[in-house]
Amino acid sequence: MKVLLLTHPMPASPYGTALLEALPDVTAVEYTPQLGDAELAEVDAVLAWSFPPGVAGRLKRLRWVCAVSAGVDKLLVPELHPDVPVSRIVDPEQGQGIAQFVALMALRHARQLPLYERQARDHQWRRHPVAAVRSTVLVLGTGAMGSAVADMLRSVGFDVRGWSRQQGGALDDALAAADIVVCALPLTPQTHGLLDARRLACMRKGAYLINIARGHHVVEADLVDAVRSGHLAGAALDVQQQEPLPPDHPLWGVEGITITPHIAAQSSVDTIATQFVAGLRCLLRGEPPPQQVDRQRGY
């Protein structure tokens, strides 16, 4: 069996080492643009973050694709054969880490820490009325990640509500009832650009957005306008449409918008390698690999 490692921007070597130790008969090859059609045609399984253009269609023997993350949107390319199963990594530690990040940003906003940071820069010691957090938070996405976020927010006093496309309900009304909106949705054609100018306008004046899902859920130019106009208080964006975010990108320098470089949480190398090896063993036994996604739904 031959495995192709497409883990960039994460280094591939730790996964190759783990495969060699667990399954010595499996050959692991790190992808480079120089790999020829003959070598790619021998690949049985892929561990990947994303497919470079044109690569998936050259994998003539491909039997399984495993994402190195919970999201698989970068792997569901049109040239991937429709019968090839796609799996994701399930890491409870990652969910906990993302929930902690969201709680941090939600509390930072709700307890007005940006105001006190500005005062500190101006050497102003000034108190403002304060109360325990009771803000209403809307979590978009009620899967494993969204549920972990909701549980963490409830534990520190937020009034949490959930919304998903399956459960239905009017998104515009849900947005209008929230002080803070957290995007934890999978990226699909239906959720691409979901938070555009119209939807951002549905949010309460002074509301705050936290995105830990995918950058393409948010129309970034519309968000910049909503914050600069004063309609929204700001946003915490751990994900952006273009990563790394270019130094001259309009998101930088907008007061109220906090940018972090996709660090809310990361699956450990050990977790990814363990689950990938378990899936390969299923493949070798002729069994379906675990944790498959519904390719039609995109998650």
N, C-alpha and C positions, 0 to 999 in steps of 0.2 A: 504494500500500500504506500502511496505517495501523498504527502501533505504539503500544501502551499501556504506559507505564512505571509500574510498581507497586513501586518499589524501596525505599520507606520501611522501615526507618529510615535507609537510605542516600539521599543526595540524588539526584534524578533528572537534574538539569541536565547533569552530565558525560556521561551516556549519550545524552541528546538532542543534545548538541554533536557527539559522535563519530558519531552516525547522520547528522547533517546533512552532515558533512564527507565521509563515505564514500559515502552514498547520498542525494544531494540530493532525489531524487524521493519518498523515503519521508517520511511525516508522523509525527512523534513527539508524543504527547500524554501529559502527566503526569496521573495519576489524581487526581481530587478527587471527593468525594461528590456534587458538583453536576452531574457529567456525566450527561446524559440518555440514555434508551434508544436514541434515534436515533443519537447519536454513538458509543455503545458498540457498537451493532450493525454499525458499519463497521470495527471493529478486526480486523486479520488476524493479528497476532502480539503476544505479551505478553512483556516482560522483568520479572520479579517476584521478590520475596522471599516474599510470601504474597498470597492472595486475601481481600479483605474479604468478609464474608458477603453472598451474593446476587449478587456481581459476575460470576462465571464464567458463570452461566446467562443473562446478558444479552448475552454476546458471541456473537451469532448467526453471525458470519462467521469465527470464530476458526479458524486453521489451525495454530498452533504456540504453545507456551508454553516459555520458557527461564527456568530458575532463575538467580538471581545467585550461587548457591552450589552446593556439591557435593550438598547435601541437597535433596530435592524434597517432603518430607512436608507442608509448609505449602501446597503447590499442588495436591495430589491431593484436591481437595474433591469431594463427591458430585455437585454440579451441573455439573462440568466434563464436556463431552461425551466419551464413551469413545473416540472415534476421533481425538481431538486428541493429537498427539504431544507429549511433554514431554521436554525436554533439561536437562542439568546442565552447569555449568562445570567443566572439568578444569584445575586449576592446580597444577603440580608444586611451585611455590614455596610454595603454601599447605600442601601435605602436609609439606614440609620444616619449615615454621614450627610446625605442630602437633606434629610429632615432637620438635622442640627443646623445646617447652613440656612435653610428657610426660616427656622425659628430665630436664628441670629439676626437675619435681615428684617424679619417682621418686627421683632422687638426693638431693633435699632430705629426703625421708622416710628413705631407706636409710642416709644418712650422719648421721641424727639432728640435723639443723640446728634443728628446732623446740626440741629440748632445750637446745642452746647459745644460742638466742635468748632462752629463758626465763632461763637463767643470766646472760646479759649484762644483762637488765633488772634482775636482783637483784645485779649486780656480783659474781658468783661466777666465779672462774677455776678450773675443775675439769675434769680430763681423764677420759675414759671409754675402755674398750677399743674399738679400731677396726680394721677389716680392709677390704681391697678389696671392692667390691660384687660379690656373687655371687647376689643374691636372684632368686627365680623370679617372672617376670612373665607373667601370662596376658593376652593381647590378644584381646578379644572383637571379632570382625570382621576378616576377612583380605583385604579389598579393597584398593584403592589406598592409602587412608588408613591402615588397619591395618598394611599391609606397610611403609609408610614409618616408622611408629612402631616396629615390630619391628626393622627394620634399625638405626635410631638407638640403640635400647636395647641391642642386641647389641654395638654398637661401643664402648659404655662398660662392658661387662662383665656385663650382666644375662643370666640364663638365660631365654630367651623362648620361650613356647609360644602357639599360636594356637587359636582356637575360632570356628567359624561354624555357622550353622544348616544350611547345605548339607553341610558335612563331617560333621555329626552328632557323635556322642560325647556322653557324659553331662556336661551342664554342671555339675551339682552336684559331680561328682568333680573336674572341672577347676578349679572355684573352690576346692575344699578343698586343692588342691596348690600354690596360689599365695600368695606373700607380698604381691604387688601385682597388682591387677586394673585393666586399662585398658579402658574402653568406647569402641569405635570403630565401633559398629554403625549401620546405617541405622535410622531409626525407622519401623516398620511396625506394623500391628495385632498381629503376633506378638511384637514386641520391646517394645511399650509396657508399662511397669511390670515389665519383666523382672527388675530387681534390687529385689525386694521383701524383706520380713522373712525369708521362708524362705530365699531365695537368699543374702541377706547373712549369715544364720546358717550357711550352708555354708562361708563363707570362714573361713580360719584366724583364731584369736584373735590380735589384733595386726596383722592385715592392713590394707592401705591401698587405697582406691579412687580412680581418676582417671577423670573423665568429660569427654571432649572431643567427644561425639557430639550428643545431644539431652537436654534436661532430663527429658523424660518417660520415659526409660529407667529412671530411678531413682524409687522411692517415697520421697520426701524425708523424710516423717515417720518411716518405718522406718529410714532412714539415721541421722537424728538420734538415735533410740533406740539403735541399734547402737553409735554412737560414745560417747554419754553413759554407756552401760552398761559401756564398756570392752572390748566384744567386738572392735570395730575400732579401730585407732589413729587413724584419721581419713580424710579424703578431700580431694581437690582437684577442685573443680567449676567448670569454665569455662562450663558451660551449666546453666541452671536451668529449671524448668517455667514460671515467670513471669519474663519479662525486659522491662524492668528489674526486678530483685528489690526488692520493697518494703522500706522501712527497718525495718518491724516484723516481717519474715519470721523464722520460727524458725531458719532456717539461719545467720543472722547471730549471731555471738557464741558459737557452739559450739566449744569448744577442740578443735583437731585438724582442723576443717574450714576449708579455704581457699577463698574465693570470689573469682573473677575475672570481669569483665564481658564474657564471650564474645570474648576477645582472643587466644586461642591462636594464631590466624592469620586473615588476611582476604585474599580474592582482590583483586588490584589492579583499579582501574577500567579500566586499559588492557587487562588480560587479559579481563575480562568483556565489554567493548565489542568487542574484536577477535573473540572467539568468537561473540558475538551477531550481529555484522555478517556473519560467514562463514555462519552459519545462515540469515540473511535472504537472502543471495545464492543459497543452495541452494533456498530457497522460491521465489524469483523465477524460477529455472531449472526449476522443477517437480520438483526432487530432494528426497529426504527430508533433514531437518536432521540434523546430526551429534550424537553423544553422547546419544542418546535413552536413557531409562530404560525398564525393564519396568514398566508401570503396575500390573500385577497383583501384582508382587513389591514394588513401592514403591522400587526403586533400580535 
